[in-house]
Amino acid sequence: MATAGKVIKCRAAVIWEAGKAPSIEEVEVAPPRSHEIRVKIVATGICRTDDHVVKGFFPNINYPVIAGHEGAGIVESVGPGVTCVKPGDKVIPLIYKPLQNLMPDKTSRFTCRGKQIHHFLWISTFSEYTVMPDASIAKISNDAPLDKVCLFGCGFSTGYGAAINNAKVEPGSSCAIFGLGGVGLSVIIGCKAAGASRIIGIDINKDKFAKARELGATECISPEDFKKPINEVLVEMTGFGVDYAFEVIGRVDTELSQHAFISLLGWKLKDAIPKLVSDYMEKKFNTDALITHVLPFEKIGEGFELLYSGKSIRCVLLF
Ligand SMILES: NC(=O)c1ccc[n+]([C@@H]2O[C@H](COP(=O)([O-])OP(=O)(O)OC[C@H]3O[C@@H](n4cnc5c(N)ncnc54)[C@H](O)[C@@H]3O)[C@@H](O)[C@H]2O)c1
């Protein structure tokens, strides 16, 4: 492409310091170095983890930083040694190295107003162009709709994988899902695909119940409707407690008798994500219901407001 080897100027959402809302800026994105790939991001979801970066909840994140990690795009150019993709390929960036704030060689490809800007998870998808290591990318089918499968980079795969891979939910089993955001609803999709017979959705926001039922929850309850601890309620409902419990709220003070560790790290993502995309294209499951809002990238602030108000499950931003 004509831009290969050159610095690209483009839009990005920079978080200048912890606690400050992302600000749309013009940034310079340097060309990819050895074993790196520069990607034109087409669509990116907003995940609660991005809000944790905005709020400054991660102690080892340096600012200014470009967050975003649930994206999909097209390869613009590749650095020396890259063999897994070529310009024009459709790709999903992968969360490979938790909370890594610079590229593997400890430098940044982003600058803005003369300052170095940090990366997030090596992929920073809140930028129209972004650079990532070749380990952090999965090539997907060129027919895949990027505005839909961008969720596979984080929220959907985390939740679905927690049910299918981590917990290995068995047919006929009972499951409780605490928190019915994008990740919790993806757990429900996974539990249903695994053949669970009782899928109990738990959230303090009852507006989430209709979507949870649509995706496979057999019952939905709010802890605020009960005086007793919710684990006792679950024992009463099921006679003995549930076989699998998933904590998908993201609050350390949540009262739970069982925990399921939710992580993408158990997946061989480079293989798993393209397979999930193929399964989606073959209509083995439908994740479109998770996308409640679509906004142009400039309206990222509105997207975060929708997350805070509990009105959105996933808001997808389009460049
Ligand atoms: N790989 C990973 O480990 C990974 C990936 C994605 C997200 N996450 C984390 O998972 C968590 C969920 O992400 P999300 O995008 O679905 O968030 P979200 O904010 O959209 O959903 C959280 C849900 O929990 C509900 N909730 C809040 N307090 C509650 C309570 N006391 N009892 C019951 N429900 C309650 C909220 O109403 C909301 O529906 C976040 O903390 C996020 O950082 C982890």
The ligand as a Gaussian input file, in Angstrom:
#p B3LYP/6-31G(d) Opt

LIG

0 1
 N      -10.099000     -11.833000      29.677000
 C      -10.692000     -11.380000      30.751000
 O      -10.379000     -11.786000      31.864000
 C      -11.781000     -10.351000      30.614000
 C      -12.290000     -10.006000      29.356000
 C      -13.332000      -9.082000      29.248000
 C      -13.836000      -8.499000      30.401000
 N      -13.328000      -8.815000      31.602000
 C      -13.893000      -8.248000      32.834000
 O      -15.149000      -8.882000      33.035000
 C      -16.026000      -7.981000      33.694000
 C      -17.348000      -7.889000      32.915000
 O      -17.142000      -7.246000      31.666000
 P      -18.410000      -6.693000      30.839000
 O      -17.854000      -5.969000      29.661000
 O      -19.417000      -7.779000      30.647000
 O      -18.962000      -5.620000      31.924000
 P      -20.381000      -4.908000      32.065000
 O      -20.153000      -3.753000      32.954000
 O      -21.019000      -4.708000      30.742000
 O      -21.281000      -5.998000      32.844000
 C      -21.240000      -6.182000      34.239000
 C      -22.660000      -6.528000      34.716000
 O      -22.603000      -6.803000      36.120000
 C      -23.785000      -6.254000      36.706000
 N      -23.550000      -6.059000      38.153000
 C      -22.873000      -5.053000      38.786000
 N      -22.860000      -5.257000      40.102000
 C      -23.547000      -6.416000      40.333000
 C      -23.881000      -7.162000      41.513000
 N      -23.495000      -6.746000      42.713000
 N      -24.580000      -8.304000      41.368000
 C      -24.978000      -8.733000      40.133000
 N      -24.701000      -8.076000      38.991000
 C      -23.993000      -6.936000      39.077000
 C      -24.020000      -4.959000      35.945000
 O      -25.349000      -4.511000      36.077000
 C      -23.678000      -5.387000      34.510000
 O      -24.814000      -5.869000      33.809000
 C      -15.282000      -6.624000      33.766000
 O      -14.705000      -6.482000      35.046000
 C      -14.202000      -6.760000      32.741000
 O      -13.051000      -5.976000      33.065000
 C      -12.319000      -9.748000      31.736000

